[in-house]
Amino acid sequence: MTGLMGTDNKTSITKYQQVKHFIVNGIESGVFQHGDKLPSIRQLGIELSVSKNTVIRAYQELEAQEWISAVPKSGYVVQSQTAQVTQAIAPKHVDLLGICKEFLSYPNHKERLPCGSAHPNIDAPAITSLYAEIGRHARMQPHIASHYQLPPGDDLLIKQLAKITQDTGTNASLSDVFITHGAQQAISLALRATTKPGDIVAVESPCYFGNLLLLESLGLKAIEVPSCPRDGMYPEALKEAIKQWDVKAIVVTPNFTNPTGALMPVAHREKLLTYSGEIPIIEDDVFGGLSYQAPLPSLYSLDDKRRVIYVNSLSKNLDSRLRLGWVLPGKYHHQIEQGLLCDHMGSLNLMQSAVAAFLSSGKYKTHTSKMIRLYQGNVRRFLALFQQSMDTRNLRHQYRVYPVHGSYLLWFELPQHVDCYQVYQQCKSQKLSILPGSVFATQNQFNHCFRISVANFSADTDWQPALNLLVEILQEHIERP
Ligand SMILES: Cc1ncc(COP(=O)(O)O)c(C=O)c1O
């Protein structure tokens, strides 16, 4: 389901740049791995229908940029990722609030392509039952003694959340669970428990903008660790970052990274734990429950040092408006409890008791399985229609999209010269909603990318006209001189 940028289009990108894209994409997606011999100049020229000189120029530039190196008498090989990593890293303060405020505001019209935000589909009978339960609990409130819902939270809800955590393969005893105001508060508490202002935190690249905003508000610096859209954060890249900088915490999303949908293989999870030594890890697992296949072991369950703080929420599987998340604090129990109690004196009694009752009804599990099937179908449908539309315009080789094994997010890469912020603005004026790559990084590295959420495509919508319009806009930008 991937398209490789190729050479058969009459676009403004020069042919040697397209050859470069082809090789870089291959390296980033793991098709060409460290030490692999690359196709010979002649072979690649034939494969991509370009001249030898075009390939030579592309290879020479890639060599200068340390992607590949020439080996006497045997051609070119892929350089180790670490060489690229040392170049890429520089801790940086985050400054994204301004731009994020623009994307976080919602239109008051119906969108033709509702793909901008990563909220789940709430058009389901379970959601109706959930709100009926919330109504019932609201009516019960006058008859219940008034008190703060102090941390760790409602007993029954804790029991249900521990069960949800266990169902995705992570052991959680009842005393481990603290209920939070969404995963956002949980990650904030975890960062405050492990860092102080000015510290350096390693994050994926691209990284969920909400996590970057937390670094911004806490005065922390981000090291954006090169990450693969398929496998997530490169452990070797993290190792290099740690060697070079005093990294105080790591925030990572091994399951279905936002925005790329990357799923970190178990071997990489193990390496990440080894390379990071004693550094605290904040494992953001908000999409973990939306796996199309059996779950992989979490970092929390693989770690034997209790320095992984596990974070999850009901925002992606059920409804983000509940603002219900939870955290397993590992050895940072005291700090997390202190943060929760002192800052907020507890959380919402009503929501906690109502959601606990809903979860106890058993409807959640059926709902989640149904949603996973829906999202998997939507991903398949979206990609098929998108590809069809791009093919019609002879744009097959002008984008790359990565297969996903869970969640409802898709990450598209366009040729480097495309400015997806402009694409986003043009889409917005046509009531098409996408999210530009610029919000997922501190330095505009992903300006040529955009994220799509397919959660809210309803079965009765005719997607093709909206998708055609999106593709028309993309074409204009791809072919812009
Ligand atoms: C990767 C990731 N982490 C955390 C969050 C925050 O989740 P919550 O709504 O539970 O605060 C989100 C929300 O989009 C997310 O995508």
The ligand as an SDF file (V2000), in Angstrom:
LIG
                    3D

 16 16  0  0  0  0  0  0  0  0999 V2000
   -0.1290   10.0500   21.5400 C   0  0  0  0  0  0  0  0  0  0  0  0
   -1.0920   10.7740   22.4290 C   0  0  0  0  0  0  0  0  0  0  0  0
   -0.8090   10.8860   23.7390 N   0  0  0  0  0  0  0  0  0  0  0  0
   -1.6460   11.5210   24.5730 C   0  0  0  0  0  0  0  0  0  0  0  0
   -2.8110   12.0940   24.1410 C   0  0  0  0  0  0  0  0  0  0  0  0
   -3.6950   12.8110   25.1120 C   0  0  0  0  0  0  0  0  0  0  0  0
   -4.7920   12.0010   25.4060 O   0  0  0  0  0  0  0  0  0  0  0  0
   -5.9760   12.4480   26.3850 P   0  0  0  0  0  0  0  0  0  0  0  0
   -7.1170   12.8700   25.5410 O   0  0  0  0  0  0  0  0  0  0  0  0
   -6.3060   11.2070   27.1690 O   0  0  0  0  0  0  0  0  0  0  0  0
   -5.4830   13.5180   27.2760 O   0  0  0  0  0  0  0  0  0  0  0  0
   -3.1360   12.0180   22.7800 C   0  0  0  0  0  0  0  0  0  0  0  0
   -4.3370   12.6690   22.2490 C   0  0  0  0  0  0  0  0  0  0  0  0
   -4.5090   12.8360   21.0730 O   0  0  0  0  0  0  0  0  0  0  0  0
   -2.2520   11.3340   21.9110 C   0  0  0  0  0  0  0  0  0  0  0  0
   -2.4990   11.2190   20.5990 O   0  0  0  0  0  0  0  0  0  0  0  0
  1  2  1  0
  2  3  1  0
  2 15  2  0
  3  4  2  0
  4  5  1  0
  5  6  1  0
  5 12  2  0
  6  7  1  0
  7  8  1  0
  8  9  2  0
  8 10  1  0
  8 11  1  0
 12 13  1  0
 12 15  1  0
 13 14  2  0
 15 16  1  0
M  END
$$$$
